Amino acid sequence: MSFFLWNILLAVNWALLSGQFNLENLVAGFVIGFLLLWTLRQSFGQTDYFPKVRNAIVFSFHFVMELLLSNLSVARTVLLEPRDKINPAFLAIPLEAKTDAEIALLANLITLTPGTLSLDVSTDRSVLYIHTLDVEDVDALRDEIKRSLERELLEVMR
């Protein structure tokens, strides 16, 4: 059984044994289960579960920050910029993501970010097409998506 399933099982057991099956107890159980599994990791052998959890937490915080910054940017653009100064663009982003899950999650995260919208994936699944509300440097945006969002997502997924 994978470490993640063990961690979920420990969290559910913690919530059941505490007498209140709610989100707070599940989160507490997940953290306690994670610490227990981490303490006993030598007994179970080599695993990449613990670095992946760290990568997922870092990715989550980074994405929330991107959401906040994007919301502020879109609000500034909509409220303060004259219409003729807004530079919408279509971008083609070459993908390192290969599986359907990786591509779908990346496209959904881009769509969730205010001011950007995933439009299509090429038939050979090597390029993702997006639209952005306002961009000054298309290459810089493409590099930022590749460098931060896609790379960090692939570190969590692979």
Secondary structure, DSSP 8 states (H G I E B T S, - for coil): --HHHHHHHHHHHHHHHHT--SHHHHHHHHHHHHHHHHHTHHHH---SHHHHHHHHHHHHHHHHHHHHHHHHHHHHHHHHS-GGG---EEEEEE----SHHHHHHHHHHHHHSTTEEEEEE-TTS-EEEEEES--S-HHHHHHHIIIIIIHHHHHHH-
